[in-house]
Amino acid sequence: MAKKKTSISLIGAGNVAYHLGLRFYEKGYPIQQVFSRKIRKAQKLSKKLNATATNQLRDIKPGSDIYIITVRDDAIVEVAKKLHPQVENALIVHTSGALSSKVLKPYSKNYGCFYPLQSFSINKTIDFEKLPVCIYSPQKKNRQKLYKLAQGICSNIYEINDQQKSVLHVAAVFVNNFTNHLYHIGQQITEDAAIDFAILKPLIRETMEKIEQHDPAEMQTGPAIRGDRETMEKHLQYLQKYPDWARLYRLISQGIAP
Ligand SMILES: NC(=O)c1ccc[n+]([C@@H]2O[C@H](COP(=O)([O-])OP(=O)(O)OC[C@H]3O[C@@H](n4cnc5c(N)ncnc54)[C@H](OP(=O)(O)O)[C@@H]3O)[C@@H](O)[C@H]2O)c1
């Protein structure tokens, strides 16, 4: 007889809830409830997941195997506190890269993290085959449950403890948020000079493709690694009108210089 799939309630209806919810649903996991403070938002997602919607945490029903809290980091504890009476014995997890699983400890004896390491936006599809999911619970039986649940939606699963996860999150900010900010600066610089930013996109792609096969340090090119001081001086002169970016240019170049 086929084993019953883990039932899930989603607390939050933003980017992460949307993608995880759809993927779990597609893979046959019953989604019981979706919570958002805005009932229309909860309804919109719950309709896609054949779940019920609520905008009241006190109306979250007991009985789901797992409660996935996908609200913004600063609201996780406040939400877990309000859920506490209903979900006391259930497995509750949050999806934050920045917060320890321990923040949930006062609210259920079964707690953990289910952190999908990707940048989620509702209007952009996610390749779940490549998505790394980091799972953790201090309790072995819950780690096993989370591992199995992650296996149901992807094949790239890492057991990462709270300490490692907080370090991983620092690295993720560098490789994702900071590089994206640098793209933004590149866009401003080109557009201010009436150049189409699209001209830089093949270069961005090439750099990303290189790190699939090589150590990033070995692949570094540009004036700082070559020690082309005159070129760098020229760049800095041009950047005088953007003092913050000139400071960034200096700092990053110092890091790159051999
Ligand atoms: N986006 C990513 O790329 C990504 C990747 C990995 C992990 N995460 C983590 O996943 C979690 C959710 O991120 P997200 O991008 O899905 O966020 P999001 O799209 O901004 O959605 C956040 C959700 O939190 C709810 N919320 C905010 N403040 C609340 C409060 N005081 N009480 C109750 N609900 C509240 C919002 O409620 P309403 O619906 O009522 O507005 C919304 O449903 C965060 O912990 C984040 O660190 C995000």
The ligand as a Gaussian input file, in Angstrom:
#p B3LYP/6-31G(d) Opt

LIG

0 1
 N       12.999000      35.127000      -1.470000
 C       14.087000      34.426000      -1.386000
 O       14.881000      34.435000      -2.322000
 C       14.361000      33.529000      -0.209000
 C       15.240000      32.436000      -0.383000
 C       15.464000      31.576000       0.677000
 C       14.852000      31.816000       1.904000
 N       14.023000      32.903000       2.060000
 C       13.395000      33.095000       3.367000
 O       12.023000      32.718000       3.267000
 C       11.206000      33.579000       4.098000
 C       10.160000      34.280000       3.254000
 O       10.784000      35.010000       2.229000
 P        9.942000      35.522000       0.969000
 O       10.915000      36.023000      -0.030000
 O        8.929000      34.495000       0.597000
 O        9.231000      36.768000       1.612000
 P        8.006000      37.628000       1.015000
 O        7.761000      37.276000      -0.405000
 O        8.303000      39.028000       1.379000
 O        6.776000      37.090000       1.856000
 C        6.806000      37.273000       3.223000
 C        5.549000      36.777000       3.853000
 O        5.680000      37.166000       5.217000
 C        4.473000      37.680000       5.644000
 N        4.686000      38.585000       6.767000
 C        5.508000      39.650000       6.843000
 N        5.416000      40.222000       8.057000
 C        4.519000      39.506000       8.762000
 C        4.006000      39.587000      10.074000
 N        4.404000      40.547000      10.930000
 N        3.104000      38.673000      10.475000
 C        2.705000      37.688000       9.631000
 N        3.154000      37.554000       8.365000
 C        4.043000      38.457000       7.942000
 C        3.916000      38.407000       4.438000
 O        2.610000      38.559000       4.781000
 P        1.378000      39.101000       3.919000
 O        1.145000      37.998000       2.929000
 O        0.355000      39.231000       4.946000
 O        1.847000      40.381000       3.298000
 C        4.264000      37.397000       3.340000
 O        3.275000      36.401000       3.218000
 C       12.189000      34.523000       4.801000
 O       12.538000      33.950000       6.028000
 C       13.392000      34.536000       3.869000
 O       14.590000      34.822000       4.544000
 C       13.758000      33.754000       1.026000

